Every structure is written in structure tokens, then in C-alpha cells.
Amino acid sequence: MTVTNNVTRFLDAHKVKYEAHELPPEKLGAVEAAQHMGVPPEQVFKTIVVTREKKKPLLTARL
């Protein structure tokens, strides 16, 4: 199954090579996600999106 979302569309449009991983439905932190995928934790980015009343959303990425 191919993962398609705003992030993958952006990467595709900019010809960035990537590999999408499907994770289990339970919430995982970056370290647990890295262990599940078999990669170093420093290669995993977690994002937080905060919606604000009458303002644009804030997006932050963390290692």
C-alpha cells in the first residue's frame, strides 16, 4: 500500500528520495518509532501541529 499525504506529495514534487513506514496505531515516541523501523533515533522526526483561534497553525518538528 502506497502512503499518500501532504508530506509525501511535497517530497515527490521536490524529487526527494524517501521510504515510508507504516507504524502501529498506538502512539509512539521518536525513540520507539526508530526501534520499530530499525533506524537510529536521530533519523526520526516527530511533528506537533497546534491550531490557534483565528491564526495560522503552528508546526514544530523535533528529533
mmCIF file of the N, C-alpha and C atoms, coordinates in Angstrom:
data_MODEL
# 
_entry.id   MODEL 
# 
loop_
_atom_site.group_PDB 
_atom_site.id 
_atom_site.type_symbol 
_atom_site.label_atom_id 
_atom_site.label_alt_id 
_atom_site.label_comp_id 
_atom_site.label_asym_id 
_atom_site.label_entity_id 
_atom_site.label_seq_id 
_atom_site.pdbx_PDB_ins_code 
_atom_site.Cartn_x 
_atom_site.Cartn_y 
_atom_site.Cartn_z 
_atom_site.occupancy 
_atom_site.B_iso_or_equiv 
_atom_site.pdbx_formal_charge 
_atom_site.auth_seq_id 
_atom_site.auth_comp_id 
_atom_site.auth_asym_id 
_atom_site.auth_atom_id 
_atom_site.pdbx_PDB_model_num 
ATOM 1   N N  . MET A 1 1  ? 0.845  -1.179 0.000  1.00 0.00 ? 1  MET A N  1 
ATOM 2   C CA . MET A 1 1  ? 0.000  0.000  0.000  1.00 0.00 ? 1  MET A CA 1 
ATOM 3   C C  . MET A 1 1  ? 0.891  1.243  0.000  1.00 0.00 ? 1  MET A C  1 
ATOM 4   N N  . THR A 1 2  ? 0.643  2.155  -0.910 1.00 0.00 ? 2  THR A N  1 
ATOM 5   C CA . THR A 1 2  ? 1.421  3.378  -1.004 1.00 0.00 ? 2  THR A CA 1 
ATOM 6   C C  . THR A 1 2  ? 0.834  4.440  -0.083 1.00 0.00 ? 2  THR A C  1 
ATOM 7   N N  . VAL A 1 3  ? 1.696  5.058  0.704  1.00 0.00 ? 3  VAL A N  1 
ATOM 8   C CA . VAL A 1 3  ? 1.276  6.137  1.598  1.00 0.00 ? 3  VAL A CA 1 
ATOM 9   C C  . VAL A 1 3  ? 1.234  7.428  0.793  1.00 0.00 ? 3  VAL A C  1 
ATOM 10  N N  . THR A 1 4  ? 0.101  8.124  0.821  1.00 0.00 ? 4  THR A N  1 
ATOM 11  C CA . THR A 1 4  ? -0.019 9.406  0.140  1.00 0.00 ? 4  THR A CA 1 
ATOM 12  C C  . THR A 1 4  ? -0.640 10.406 1.106  1.00 0.00 ? 4  THR A C  1 
ATOM 13  N N  . ASN A 1 5  ? 0.077  11.489 1.350  1.00 0.00 ? 5  ASN A N  1 
ATOM 14  C CA . ASN A 1 5  ? -0.421 12.565 2.188  1.00 0.00 ? 5  ASN A CA 1 
ATOM 15  C C  . ASN A 1 5  ? 0.311  13.837 1.781  1.00 0.00 ? 5  ASN A C  1 
ATOM 16  N N  . ASN A 1 6  ? 0.081  14.940 2.481  1.00 0.00 ? 6  ASN A N  1 
ATOM 17  C CA . ASN A 1 6  ? 0.718  16.203 2.103  1.00 0.00 ? 6  ASN A CA 1 
ATOM 18  C C  . ASN A 1 6  ? 2.239  16.112 2.130  1.00 0.00 ? 6  ASN A C  1 
ATOM 19  N N  . VAL A 1 7  ? 2.778  15.390 3.089  1.00 0.00 ? 7  VAL A N  1 
ATOM 20  C CA . VAL A 1 7  ? 4.239  15.265 3.187  1.00 0.00 ? 7  VAL A CA 1 
ATOM 21  C C  . VAL A 1 7  ? 4.793  14.493 2.000  1.00 0.00 ? 7  VAL A C  1 
ATOM 22  N N  . THR A 1 8  ? 4.202  13.355 1.671  1.00 0.00 ? 8  THR A N  1 
ATOM 23  C CA . THR A 1 8  ? 4.723  12.563 0.550  1.00 0.00 ? 8  THR A CA 1 
ATOM 24  C C  . THR A 1 8  ? 4.548  13.306 -0.774 1.00 0.00 ? 8  THR A C  1 
ATOM 25  N N  . ARG A 1 9  ? 3.444  14.036 -0.924 1.00 0.00 ? 9  ARG A N  1 
ATOM 26  C CA . ARG A 1 9  ? 3.258  14.837 -2.147 1.00 0.00 ? 9  ARG A CA 1 
ATOM 27  C C  . ARG A 1 9  ? 4.342  15.909 -2.252 1.00 0.00 ? 9  ARG A C  1 
ATOM 28  N N  . PHE A 1 10 ? 4.673  16.563 -1.140 1.00 0.00 ? 10 PHE A N  1 
ATOM 29  C CA . PHE A 1 10 ? 5.726  17.580 -1.132 1.00 0.00 ? 10 PHE A CA 1 
ATOM 30  C C  . PHE A 1 10 ? 7.071  16.962 -1.509 1.00 0.00 ? 10 PHE A C  1 
ATOM 31  N N  . LEU A 1 11 ? 7.411  15.828 -0.897 1.00 0.00 ? 11 LEU A N  1 
ATOM 32  C CA . LEU A 1 11 ? 8.675  15.161 -1.196 1.00 0.00 ? 11 LEU A CA 1 
ATOM 33  C C  . LEU A 1 11 ? 8.728  14.727 -2.660 1.00 0.00 ? 11 LEU A C  1 
ATOM 34  N N  . ASP A 1 12 ? 7.639  14.167 -3.156 1.00 0.00 ? 12 ASP A N  1 
ATOM 35  C CA . ASP A 1 12 ? 7.587  13.753 -4.563 1.00 0.00 ? 12 ASP A CA 1 
ATOM 36  C C  . ASP A 1 12 ? 7.774  14.946 -5.493 1.00 0.00 ? 12 ASP A C  1 
ATOM 37  N N  . ALA A 1 13 ? 7.098  16.049 -5.191 1.00 0.00 ? 13 ALA A N  1 
ATOM 38  C CA . ALA A 1 13 ? 7.183  17.238 -6.046 1.00 0.00 ? 13 ALA A CA 1 
ATOM 39  C C  . ALA A 1 13 ? 8.601  17.800 -6.097 1.00 0.00 ? 13 ALA A C  1 
ATOM 40  N N  . HIS A 1 14 ? 9.351  17.603 -5.014 1.00 0.00 ? 14 HIS A N  1 
ATOM 41  C CA . HIS A 1 14 ? 10.719 18.117 -4.955 1.00 0.00 ? 14 HIS A CA 1 
ATOM 42  C C  . HIS A 1 14 ? 11.760 17.027 -5.232 1.00 0.00 ? 14 HIS A C  1 
ATOM 43  N N  . LYS A 1 15 ? 11.274 15.886 -5.725 1.00 0.00 ? 15 LYS A N  1 
ATOM 44  C CA . LYS A 1 15 ? 12.132 14.759 -6.104 1.00 0.00 ? 15 LYS A CA 1 
ATOM 45  C C  . LYS A 1 15 ? 13.080 14.313 -4.983 1.00 0.00 ? 15 LYS A C  1 
ATOM 46  N N  . VAL A 1 16 ? 12.531 14.273 -3.762 1.00 0.00 ? 16 VAL A N  1 
ATOM 47  C CA . VAL A 1 16 ? 13.293 13.816 -2.598 1.00 0.00 ? 16 VAL A CA 1 
ATOM 48  C C  . VAL A 1 16 ? 13.051 12.323 -2.437 1.00 0.00 ? 16 VAL A C  1 
ATOM 49  N N  . LYS A 1 17 ? 14.130 11.555 -2.324 1.00 0.00 ? 17 LYS A N  1 
ATOM 50  C CA . LYS A 1 17 ? 14.001 10.117 -2.108 1.00 0.00 ? 17 LYS A CA 1 
ATOM 51  C C  . LYS A 1 17 ? 13.654 9.868  -0.637 1.00 0.00 ? 17 LYS A C  1 
ATOM 52  N N  . TYR A 1 18 ? 12.732 8.960  -0.407 1.00 0.00 ? 18 TYR A N  1 
ATOM 53  C CA . TYR A 1 18 ? 12.323 8.620  0.952  1.00 0.00 ? 18 TYR A CA 1 
ATOM 54  C C  . TYR A 1 18 ? 11.741 7.219  0.961  1.00 0.00 ? 18 TYR A C  1 
ATOM 55  N N  . GLU A 1 19 ? 11.599 6.687  2.143  1.00 0.00 ? 19 GLU A N  1 
ATOM 56  C CA . GLU A 1 19 ? 10.930 5.406  2.334  1.00 0.00 ? 19 GLU A CA 1 
ATOM 57  C C  . GLU A 1 19 ? 9.886  5.596  3.412  1.00 0.00 ? 19 GLU A C  1 
ATOM 58  N N  . ALA A 1 20 ? 8.631  5.325  3.102  1.00 0.00 ? 20 ALA A N  1 
ATOM 59  C CA . ALA A 1 20 ? 7.540  5.473  4.060  1.00 0.00 ? 20 ALA A CA 1 
ATOM 60  C C  . ALA A 1 20 ? 7.409  4.177  4.862  1.00 0.00 ? 20 ALA A C  1 
ATOM 61  N N  . HIS A 1 21 ? 7.179  4.320  6.149  1.00 0.00 ? 21 HIS A N  1 
ATOM 62  C CA . HIS A 1 21 ? 6.985  3.177  7.047  1.00 0.00 ? 21 HIS A CA 1 
ATOM 63  C C  . HIS A 1 21 ? 5.612  3.287  7.688  1.00 0.00 ? 21 HIS A C  1 
ATOM 64  N N  . GLU A 1 22 ? 4.893  2.192  7.712  1.00 0.00 ? 22 GLU A N  1 
ATOM 65  C CA . GLU A 1 22 ? 3.608  2.169  8.410  1.00 0.00 ? 22 GLU A CA 1 
ATOM 66  C C  . GLU A 1 22 ? 3.853  1.707  9.834  1.00 0.00 ? 22 GLU A C  1 
ATOM 67  N N  . LEU A 1 23 ? 3.412  2.513  10.781 1.00 0.00 ? 23 LEU A N  1 
ATOM 68  C CA . LEU A 1 23 ? 3.610  2.203  12.194 1.00 0.00 ? 23 LEU A CA 1 
ATOM 69  C C  . LEU A 1 23 ? 2.308  1.680  12.788 1.00 0.00 ? 23 LEU A C  1 
ATOM 70  N N  . PRO A 1 24 ? 2.407  0.991  13.933 1.00 0.00 ? 24 PRO A N  1 
ATOM 71  C CA . PRO A 1 24 ? 1.184  0.506  14.579 1.00 0.00 ? 24 PRO A CA 1 
ATOM 72  C C  . PRO A 1 24 ? 0.312  1.687  15.017 1.00 0.00 ? 24 PRO A C  1 
ATOM 73  N N  . PRO A 1 25 ? -0.979 1.445  15.222 1.00 0.00 ? 25 PRO A N  1 
ATOM 74  C CA . PRO A 1 25 ? -1.896 2.548  15.529 1.00 0.00 ? 25 PRO A CA 1 
ATOM 75  C C  . PRO A 1 25 ? -1.647 3.234  16.875 1.00 0.00 ? 25 PRO A C  1 
ATOM 76  N N  . GLU A 1 26 ? -1.029 2.555  17.830 1.00 0.00 ? 26 GLU A N  1 
ATOM 77  C CA . GLU A 1 26 ? -0.794 3.213  19.120 1.00 0.00 ? 26 GLU A CA 1 
ATOM 78  C C  . GLU A 1 26 ? 0.256  4.310  18.971 1.00 0.00 ? 26 GLU A C  1 
ATOM 79  N N  . LYS A 1 27 ? 0.169  5.296  19.817 1.00 0.00 ? 27 LYS A N  1 
ATOM 80  C CA . LYS A 1 27 ? 1.089  6.437  19.754 1.00 0.00 ? 27 LYS A CA 1 
ATOM 81  C C  . LYS A 1 27 ? 2.487  5.987  20.156 1.00 0.00 ? 27 LYS A C  1 
ATOM 82  N N  . LEU A 1 28 ? 3.488  6.347  19.352 1.00 0.00 ? 28 LEU A N  1 
ATOM 83  C CA . LEU A 1 28 ? 4.875  6.026  19.644 1.00 0.00 ? 28 LEU A CA 1 
ATOM 84  C C  . LEU A 1 28 ? 5.677  7.310  19.720 1.00 0.00 ? 28 LEU A C  1 
ATOM 85  N N  . GLY A 1 29 ? 6.625  7.365  20.646 1.00 0.00 ? 29 GLY A N  1 
ATOM 86  C CA . GLY A 1 29 ? 7.573  8.467  20.661 1.00 0.00 ? 29 GLY A CA 1 
ATOM 87  C C  . GLY A 1 29 ? 8.613  8.230  19.582 1.00 0.00 ? 29 GLY A C  1 
ATOM 88  N N  . ALA A 1 30 ? 9.494  9.203  19.382 1.00 0.00 ? 30 ALA A N  1 
ATOM 89  C CA . ALA A 1 30 ? 10.511 9.101  18.334 1.00 0.00 ? 30 ALA A CA 1 
ATOM 90  C C  . ALA A 1 30 ? 11.425 7.898  18.558 1.00 0.00 ? 30 ALA A C  1 
ATOM 91  N N  . VAL A 1 31 ? 11.811 7.634  19.810 1.00 0.00 ? 31 VAL A N  1 
ATOM 92  C CA . VAL A 1 31 ? 12.718 6.518  20.098 1.00 0.00 ? 31 VAL A CA 1 
ATOM 93  C C  . VAL A 1 31 ? 12.033 5.185  19.797 1.00 0.00 ? 31 VAL A C  1 
ATOM 94  N N  . GLU A 1 32 ? 10.777 5.046  20.220 1.00 0.00 ? 32 GLU A N  1 
ATOM 95  C CA . GLU A 1 32 ? 10.046 3.805  19.947 1.00 0.00 ? 32 GLU A CA 1 
ATOM 96  C C  . GLU A 1 32 ? 9.803  3.623  18.452 1.00 0.00 ? 32 GLU A C  1 
ATOM 97  N N  . ALA A 1 33 ? 9.498  4.695  17.753 1.00 0.00 ? 33 ALA A N  1 
ATOM 98  C CA . ALA A 1 33 ? 9.300  4.617  16.306 1.00 0.00 ? 33 ALA A CA 1 
ATOM 99  C C  . ALA A 1 33 ? 10.594 4.182  15.614 1.00 0.00 ? 33 ALA A C  1 
ATOM 100 N N  . ALA A 1 34 ? 11.725 4.735  16.059 1.00 0.00 ? 34 ALA A N  1 
ATOM 101 C CA . ALA A 1 34 ? 13.025 4.367  15.483 1.00 0.00 ? 34 ALA A CA 1 
ATOM 102 C C  . ALA A 1 34 ? 13.298 2.883  15.715 1.00 0.00 ? 34 ALA A C  1 
ATOM 103 N N  . GLN A 1 35 ? 13.038 2.402  16.916 1.00 0.00 ? 35 GLN A N  1 
ATOM 104 C CA . GLN A 1 35 ? 13.255 0.982  17.222 1.00 0.00 ? 35 GLN A CA 1 
ATOM 105 C C  . GLN A 1 35 ? 12.368 0.109  16.332 1.00 0.00 ? 35 GLN A C  1 
ATOM 106 N N  . HIS A 1 36 ? 11.129 0.502  16.160 1.00 0.00 ? 36 HIS A N  1 
ATOM 107 C CA . HIS A 1 36 ? 10.188 -0.260 15.331 1.00 0.00 ? 36 HIS A CA 1 
ATOM 108 C C  . HIS A 1 36 ? 10.672 -0.344 13.882 1.00 0.00 ? 36 HIS A C  1 
ATOM 109 N N  . MET A 1 37 ? 11.266 0.752  13.386 1.00 0.00 ? 37 MET A N  1 
ATOM 110 C CA . MET A 1 37 ? 11.718 0.800  11.997 1.00 0.00 ? 37 MET A CA 1 
ATOM 111 C C  . MET A 1 37 ? 13.149 0.318  11.823 1.00 0.00 ? 37 MET A C  1 
ATOM 112 N N  . GLY A 1 38 ? 13.872 0.126  12.933 1.00 0.00 ? 38 GLY A N  1 
ATOM 113 C CA . GLY A 1 38 ? 15.248 -0.341 12.850 1.00 0.00 ? 38 GLY A CA 1 
ATOM 114 C C  . GLY A 1 38 ? 16.216 0.725  12.365 1.00 0.00 ? 38 GLY A C  1 
ATOM 115 N N  . VAL A 1 39 ? 15.965 1.982  12.742 1.00 0.00 ? 39 VAL A N  1 
ATOM 116 C CA . VAL A 1 39 ? 16.846 3.086  12.355 1.00 0.00 ? 39 VAL A CA 1 
ATOM 117 C C  . VAL A 1 39 ? 17.291 3.835  13.612 1.00 0.00 ? 39 VAL A C  1 
ATOM 118 N N  . PRO A 1 40 ? 18.391 4.602  13.528 1.00 0.00 ? 40 PRO A N  1 
ATOM 119 C CA . PRO A 1 40 ? 18.823 5.392  14.674 1.00 0.00 ? 40 PRO A CA 1 
ATOM 120 C C  . PRO A 1 40 ? 17.777 6.460  15.019 1.00 0.00 ? 40 PRO A C  1 
ATOM 121 N N  . PRO A 1 41 ? 17.564 6.741  16.299 1.00 0.00 ? 41 PRO A N  1 
ATOM 122 C CA . PRO A 1 41 ? 16.570 7.750  16.701 1.00 0.00 ? 41 PRO A CA 1 
ATOM 123 C C  . PRO A 1 41 ? 16.806 9.121  16.071 1.00 0.00 ? 41 PRO A C  1 
ATOM 124 N N  . GLU A 1 42 ? 18.086 9.456  15.771 1.00 0.00 ? 42 GLU A N  1 
ATOM 125 C CA . GLU A 1 42 ? 18.325 10.777 15.195 1.00 0.00 ? 42 GLU A CA 1 
ATOM 126 C C  . GLU A 1 42 ? 17.813 10.909 13.768 1.00 0.00 ? 42 GLU A C  1 
ATOM 127 N N  . GLN A 1 43 ? 17.333 9.826  13.183 1.00 0.00 ? 43 GLN A N  1 
ATOM 128 C CA . GLN A 1 43 ? 16.755 9.882  11.835 1.00 0.00 ? 43 GLN A CA 1 
ATOM 129 C C  . GLN A 1 43 ? 15.232 10.016 11.862 1.00 0.00 ? 43 GLN A C  1 
ATOM 130 N N  . VAL A 1 44 ? 14.653 10.077 13.061 1.00 0.00 ? 44 VAL A N  1 
ATOM 131 C CA . VAL A 1 44 ? 13.201 10.144 13.192 1.00 0.00 ? 44 VAL A CA 1 
ATOM 132 C C  . VAL A 1 44 ? 12.795 11.544 13.638 1.00 0.00 ? 44 VAL A C  1 
ATOM 133 N N  . PHE A 1 45 ? 11.846 12.119 12.925 1.00 0.00 ? 45 PHE A N  1 
ATOM 134 C CA . PHE A 1 45 ? 11.315 13.434 13.282 1.00 0.00 ? 45 PHE A CA 1 
ATOM 135 C C  . PHE A 1 45 ? 9.855  13.271 13.673 1.00 0.00 ? 45 PHE A C  1 
ATOM 136 N N  . LYS A 1 46 ? 9.496  13.844 14.779 1.00 0.00 ? 46 LYS A N  1 
ATOM 137 C CA . LYS A 1 46 ? 8.098  13.877 15.211 1.00 0.00 ? 46 LYS A CA 1 
ATOM 138 C C  . LYS A 1 46 ? 7.608  15.299 15.010 1.00 0.00 ? 46 LYS A C  1 
ATOM 139 N N  . THR A 1 47 ? 6.368  15.448 14.640 1.00 0.00 ? 47 THR A N  1 
ATOM 140 C CA . THR A 1 47 ? 5.826  16.789 14.429 1.00 0.00 ? 47 THR A CA 1 
ATOM 141 C C  . THR A 1 47 ? 4.660  17.047 15.368 1.00 0.00 ? 47 THR A C  1 
ATOM 142 N N  . ILE A 1 48 ? 4.507  18.294 15.717 1.00 0.00 ? 48 ILE A N  1 
ATOM 143 C CA . ILE A 1 48 ? 3.387  18.734 16.534 1.00 0.00 ? 48 ILE A CA 1 
ATOM 144 C C  . ILE A 1 48 ? 2.736  19.894 15.790 1.00 0.00 ? 48 ILE A C  1 
ATOM 145 N N  . VAL A 1 49 ? 1.431  19.815 15.609 1.00 0.00 ? 49 VAL A N  1 
ATOM 146 C CA . VAL A 1 49 ? 0.691  20.894 14.978 1.00 0.00 ? 49 VAL A CA 1 
ATOM 147 C C  . VAL A 1 49 ? -0.271 21.464 16.009 1.00 0.00 ? 49 VAL A C  1 
ATOM 148 N N  . VAL A 1 50 ? -0.200 22.776 16.186 1.00 0.00 ? 50 VAL A N  1 
ATOM 149 C CA . VAL A 1 50 ? -1.073 23.459 17.128 1.00 0.00 ? 50 VAL A CA 1 
ATOM 150 C C  . VAL A 1 50 ? -1.974 24.389 16.334 1.00 0.00 ? 50 VAL A C  1 
ATOM 151 N N  . THR A 1 51 ? -3.277 24.234 16.502 1.00 0.00 ? 51 THR A N  1 
ATOM 152 C CA . THR A 1 51 ? -4.194 25.152 15.838 1.00 0.00 ? 51 THR A CA 1 
ATOM 153 C C  . THR A 1 51 ? -4.521 26.279 16.812 1.00 0.00 ? 51 THR A C  1 
ATOM 154 N N  . ARG A 1 52 ? -4.523 27.480 16.276 1.00 0.00 ? 52 ARG A N  1 
ATOM 155 C CA . ARG A 1 52 ? -4.782 28.652 17.105 1.00 0.00 ? 52 ARG A CA 1 
ATOM 156 C C  . ARG A 1 52 ? -6.028 29.357 16.580 1.00 0.00 ? 52 ARG A C  1 
ATOM 157 N N  . GLU A 1 53 ? -6.806 29.857 17.486 1.00 0.00 ? 53 GLU A N  1 
ATOM 158 C CA . GLU A 1 53 ? -8.029 30.538 17.106 1.00 0.00 ? 53 GLU A CA 1 
ATOM 159 C C  . GLU A 1 53 ? -7.701 31.762 16.256 1.00 0.00 ? 53 GLU A C  1 
ATOM 160 N N  . LYS A 1 54 ? -8.272 31.819 15.053 1.00 0.00 ? 54 LYS A N  1 
ATOM 161 C CA . LYS A 1 54 ? -8.138 32.936 14.123 1.00 0.00 ? 54 LYS A CA 1 
ATOM 162 C C  . LYS A 1 54 ? -6.706 33.206 13.668 1.00 0.00 ? 54 LYS A C  1 
ATOM 163 N N  . LYS A 1 55 ? -5.834 32.226 13.774 1.00 0.00 ? 55 LYS A N  1 
ATOM 164 C CA . LYS A 1 55 ? -4.458 32.372 13.308 1.00 0.00 ? 55 LYS A CA 1 
ATOM 165 C C  . LYS A 1 55 ? -4.067 31.111 12.552 1.00 0.00 ? 55 LYS A C  1 
ATOM 166 N N  . LYS A 1 56 ? -2.975 31.210 11.804 1.00 0.00 ? 56 LYS A N  1 
ATOM 167 C CA . LYS A 1 56 ? -2.470 30.048 11.086 1.00 0.00 ? 56 LYS A CA 1 
ATOM 168 C C  . LYS A 1 56 ? -1.952 29.010 12.089 1.00 0.00 ? 56 LYS A C  1 
ATOM 169 N N  . PRO A 1 57 ? -2.020 27.712 11.722 1.00 0.00 ? 57 PRO A N  1 
ATOM 170 C CA . PRO A 1 57 ? -1.476 26.669 12.606 1.00 0.00 ? 57 PRO A CA 1 
ATOM 171 C C  . PRO A 1 57 ? 0.038  26.810 12.766 1.00 0.00 ? 57 PRO A C  1 
ATOM 172 N N  . LEU A 1 58 ? 0.527  26.378 13.904 1.00 0.00 ? 58 LEU A N  1 
ATOM 173 C CA . LEU A 1 58 ? 1.973  26.315 14.156 1.00 0.00 ? 58 LEU A CA 1 
ATOM 174 C C  . LEU A 1 58 ? 2.410  24.874 13.969 1.00 0.00 ? 58 LEU A C  1 
ATOM 175 N N  . LEU A 1 59 ? 3.551  24.695 13.347 1.00 0.00 ? 59 LEU A N  1 
ATOM 176 C CA . LEU A 1 59 ? 4.100  23.371 13.123 1.00 0.00 ? 59 LEU A CA 1 
ATOM 177 C C  . LEU A 1 59 ? 5.515  23.345 13.675 1.00 0.00 ? 59 LEU A C  1 
ATOM 178 N N  . THR A 1 60 ? 5.832  22.350 14.487 1.00 0.00 ? 60 THR A N  1 
ATOM 179 C CA . THR A 1 60 ? 7.173  22.198 15.006 1.00 0.00 ? 60 THR A CA 1 
ATOM 180 C C  . THR A 1 60 ? 7.617  20.760 14.806 1.00 0.00 ? 60 THR A C  1 
ATOM 181 N N  . ALA A 1 61 ? 8.871  20.572 14.501 1.00 0.00 ? 61 ALA A N  1 
ATOM 182 C CA . ALA A 1 61 ? 9.431  19.224 14.339 1.00 0.00 ? 61 ALA A CA 1 
ATOM 183 C C  . ALA A 1 61 ? 10.487 19.030 15.419 1.00 0.00 ? 61 ALA A C  1 
ATOM 184 N N  . ARG A 1 62 ? 10.546 17.831 15.960 1.00 0.00 ? 62 ARG A N  1 
ATOM 185 C CA . ARG A 1 62 ? 11.507 17.502 16.999 1.00 0.00 ? 62 ARG A CA 1 
ATOM 186 C C  . ARG A 1 62 ? 12.204 16.204 16.645 1.00 0.00 ? 62 ARG A C  1 
ATOM 187 N N  . LEU A 1 63 ? 13.449 16.109 17.038 1.00 0.00 ? 63 LEU A N  1 
ATOM 188 C CA . LEU A 1 63 ? 14.173 14.852 16.874 1.00 0.00 ? 63 LEU A CA 1 
ATOM 189 C C  . LEU A 1 63 ? 13.805 13.923 17.981 1.00 0.00 ? 63 LEU A C  1 
# 
